[in-house]
């Protein structure tokens, strides 16, 4: 709700089927086992499966021409016209359309009695469904209305599938940041330094003294400040955040509750309990304000804030993109209407205020954005692509 990344003190790695439980502070993320390199196969009973096996970058998709023979999600996008064989990575890597279509026909389409286009569309439909499950895991399965959120999409393959995923789960707005293919690397370079500490307590909230709590927090904060000083990286400032793992007495699982410093300065035990009750209500749809709570553990995060580069901004333009921004028009396949002549735009030549109605493609060096029929795209002053999702299931 405050635009901050969520964290957790525990997770199941690998999902519930072959879960490996770990108990360390980490980002609260849900992994997606489907991406551009995910391999499509026809299994026993003519069942089409996509992933979790991946072709990676070596040998990579069939289209890369590096020895890959099994069609992937990237190959499906190429067959459907959503990727440009001659302009992939700005033309640095030429894609082999002939090999891609041949393997799509031989390994997927013919065994299923389909045309290559139908097979490629089927691969994308399965991939989108699997990607959608991951988004649902962090929204609807946590009692949140997915439609009330804007979905931020990045990576090389993310913008290719963003509109379809949004339709699948009822999200109405999608935001694609500037240079999505480098978004994760950018974040790694400019993120704040962060040290997390945790101390077990296992005491009832009403029984533990504030002196005991303060001593534990202060010890962890001192340790974090020392770690920052020894990191060798000069931070602009230091921010300390406190939290606690809490649960109702008798419960097994705890939730991590952010606790403002003012709660401790005022020794406000009831405020801590209210904060926990409210989070429990959001997370699980129910709370028990009259029931006692346990303090399971105390958590401290010490942040060394780093200087950020200036925000990327783009020049203002008219509603209609400049003619030079429209690179070409080519046929692209969409499930709802089949093949459609689709304009292709250069993202580097789009300006703030430009409006584009789908269908359209927006190409850049490391990514391609699909604007489906019924969608409307707007470029904002920071160069973000904001897409309003239509009602067509394309």
N, C-alpha and C positions, 0 to 999 in steps of 0.2 A: 504493500500500500504506500510505502514511502520511496519506492524506486530503488531499494537496496537489495543486494543479492542475499538470498536465503542460505542459511547454514544449518548443519545438523551435526549431532554428536555420534551418530551411528548410521549404518547403511547395510544393505544386502547387495553384494557385488555379484552380478550374474543372474539376478532375478530369483524368484522363489523356487524354480525347479531345481537349480543347482547353486543355491545361495551360499555365499561365503560372508558371514557376518563380521563386520569390523566396527570398533568403537573408538573412533578418533574424530576430531573436528574436521569438517570438510564442507565444500559447497554442496548445497542440497539440490542435486541435479538428478535427472532420470535419463539414463543412456538410451540412445536409439540404435538398434542393431541393423539399421538400413541406411544406405547412402549410395553415392554414385557408383561405387565399386561393387555393390552387392550383386552376387551372381544369381541368375535365374535358371532354374532347372525344372524339367518335367519328371516327376517322380512316379512311383508305382500307382496305378489307377488313374493315370493322366492328370495328376494334381500338379498345378504350377506353383512352385515355391520360389520366393525371392529372399536371399540371405539365409542365415546370418553369415555364410561364407562370403569372403570378399576377394576380389582380384587384386586389390591394393593398387599401387602405382606400377609395380613390376610383377607379372607382365601387364597388369592393368586390363581395362576393357578391350574387347576385340578391336574397336576403332583406333586404339593407340598404335596398332601395328607392331607390338613388341612380343608377339607370341601367344597372347591370350586367345582362347578359342571358345570360351563360354560367355554368352551374352550377359550383359550387366544392365543396371538402371541407366547408366550413361549411354550405352548402346541403344536402348529403347528411346531415349530422348533424341538421339541422332536420327534414328529411323523416322521419327514423327516430325522431323524438321525443326525441333526446338534448339538444336545446336547447329552451328555452321562448321562444316568440315574444313573449310578454308580459312576460317577466322577464329579458331579455337585458341585460347591464350593469346589473343591478338595476332594470330597467324604464326606463332612460334611452333605449334604442333599441328601438323596436318592429320586429319582424321580419315580413316579408310572406310568410306561408306560402302563400297562393294563387299569387302570382307564382313562388315557388320551385317548387311542384309543377308548375305549368304549363310552366316552362322545362325542368324535369327530364324531363317526359314528352315534350316536343317535340324537345329536342336530344339526349337520351340514351336514354330508355326506348323510344320508338317506333322509332328507327332500328335498335335492337338486338332488337326484339321482346320487350321486357320490361315488367313493371309498374314504375311509378316507385319503389316500395319496393325492388325487386330491383336497379334501376339505382343507387340511392343506396347500397345495400349493396355493390355491385360497386366503386363509387368508393372507399369506405372500405377495402375489402380491398386494392385496389391501393395506396392511400396508406399503409396500415400496412406493406405489404411494402417499399415504398420507404424508409420511415422505419427499418424494421428493418435494411436494408442498411447504413445509416449507423452504427447501433449495433454491428453485426458488424465494421465496419471498424476500430473502436477496441477490440474484444475478441477475437473468435475469429481474425480475420486477423492479430492480434499474438500468437497463441499463448496467449491467456487464456481461461479457462472463463467464459463469460457467466453461467452459472447460479450462480457463486460470488459474484456482485455483487448489490448492491441498486441498482436503477435510480432515480435522482432525476429527477423530471419537473417541469417548470415551464412558464411561458408561458400564454397564454390557451387554446390548443388542445391543449397537451401532455397534460393530465390526461384529455381526452376519449378519447385513443388509447392511453394508457399500458398498460392491461391487455392489449389486443390485441397491442401490440408485445412485451410481456414474454412472452406465450404463444408468439409467433412464434420467439423466439430462446432460449427455455428459462430465462428469468429468473423466479425464484420470489417475489421481494419487490420492491415498488415503494414509494417514499416521495415524497409530494407535500407540499412545505413550505408553511408559512403564507403566504397571499397569493401564490400562484404567478404570477399575472398581472403582478405588480410585482417579481418576483424579480430580474430583470436590472438594473432601475433601482436597486433597493436595493443590489445588489452594487457598482454603479458609484459610488454615493454614499459607501459606507463601506469600499471596498477600500483596501488600503495603497498608498501611492505607490511606484512601481517604476521603476528605471532599469537597463537591461541594457547590458552592454558586452562586446565580443569582440575578441580579438587573434589573428591567425594565427601559427602556430608552424611546422608542418610539419617536425617533428623526431621521431626515434625516442625513445620514452620512456626507454630506457636511456642515451641520449646527452646529453639535455638536463640542465643543472645546476639544482639547486633554487634557487640564487641567481638564475638567469635567470628561472625560473618566478615566484619571489617578487616580483621587481622588476616583472614585467608585471602580476601580480595587484594589487600595491600601487598602481601607477599608475592602474589602472581603478577601484579602490576610492576613491582620493582624488578622482577625477573624479566618481564617483557621489555622494559626500558633498557635494561642492561644488554639484552639481545640486540636491540636496535643499535645501540652504541657500538657494538662489536661487529655489526654487519658489513662495515666498510662502505655503506651507501649513505650519503648525507640526505636526511629527510628534511622537508620544509617545516614540519611540525609533528607533534605526537597527539594522537587521539586514543583515549581509553574507553572501552565499552564493557559493560557488565551484563551478565545474564545468569540464569539458573535453570537447571533441569528440575521440573516439578511434576507432581502427579497427585491425584487424590489418594488418601490413605486406603490401602488395599488394592490399588491398581498395580499393574505390572509395568506398563509402558509410560515413560515420561515425555514431556514436551519441553522444548527450550524456550524460555521466556526472556525477552529483552527487558532489562530493568534500568530505568533512568537513575542517575546518581542522586537526584533529589529524593528518591524514596529512602535512601540510606542516610542522607543528611537530616531528613526529618524523622528517621526511624519509624517509618510508616508501614507497619506490617500489613495493615488492611489494604493499602494501595498495591502491595506486592501480590496479595491474594486476588484482588480484582483484576490485575493484569493477567494473571494465570487463568482466571475464570473466563475472561473475554477471549483469550487465545484458544482455550479449549472449546469454546462455543464455535469459533470460526473454523477450527480444524475438524471437529467431530460433530458439530451440529447440536451439541448439548453441553450443559455445565451444571455444577452443583455448588452454588455460592455458600450454602450453609454447611457443606461438608468440609472437614479439615484437610489440609494439604501437606504433603511431604516435600522437603528440600532434598533432592537426590544428590545433586552436585552443583558447585559454583563454577562459573566460567568467566574468563577475562579475555578480551581481544585488545591487543596493543597495536595500533596502526601508526606507521611512519608515513605521513602523507607526502607524496611526490609531486613535484611541479609538473603540470600538464601542458602539452603543446596547445597553441591557439586552435580554436575550433575551425574546421574547414567550412568555408562559405562559398556559395556560387552566386554569380551575377543574376540580377533580376531580368526576367524576360517576359514576353507576351504569353497569353494563354496557349497560343499555337506555337509548337516548337519551330525553330528556324529550319529552313529547307535542308541545310547542310547536316542537321542532326539525323535526318531520315536517310539511312544508308541504302536501303533496298526494300523491296517487297518480295516475299517468297511464300510458297504454300506451307502451312503448318497444320498438323492434325489435332483437332479437338473432339472429344468424345461426343458432345452434343450435336455438332453440326458437320463433322467430318473435316475434310481438307478445306482450308480457308486462306485466301490471299492475305498475308499478315505483314504489316510494316515493321521494319527493324530499325531501331534507333540506337545511336551512339550515346552512351550515358555521359561521356565527357563533354558533349556539346549541348546537353540539356541545361536549361536555366530555371531558376526559381520562378514558380508561377506557371510553368508549362503544364498543360493538361493533355492526357492521352487516354482515349477510350479503347478498350479491348475489342478485338484481339490485337496484341502487339508483343514484340520482343524488345527488351532493352539490353544491349550487349556492352560489356566492359572487359578488361583484360582477364580477370580470373572468375567471372561469373556471368550468368545470363538470367534475366528476370522475365518470367512469363506473365503477361497480363491477359487473362482469359476473357472470352466474350462475356459482356455484361459487367466487367470490372471497369473502374475508372482510376487512373493514376494521376497523382499530382506531385510535383517536385517542390520541396520546401527550401527555405533559405540556407539550410545546412547541407543541401544536396541529397537529403534522404528521399527515397521513393515511398510515398504514402499511397497505398492501394485501398480503395473502398470496394469490398467484395460484393458482386452482384448475386443474383439468385440462381443463375444458370449453373447446372452441375456439369461443367465441361471437362 
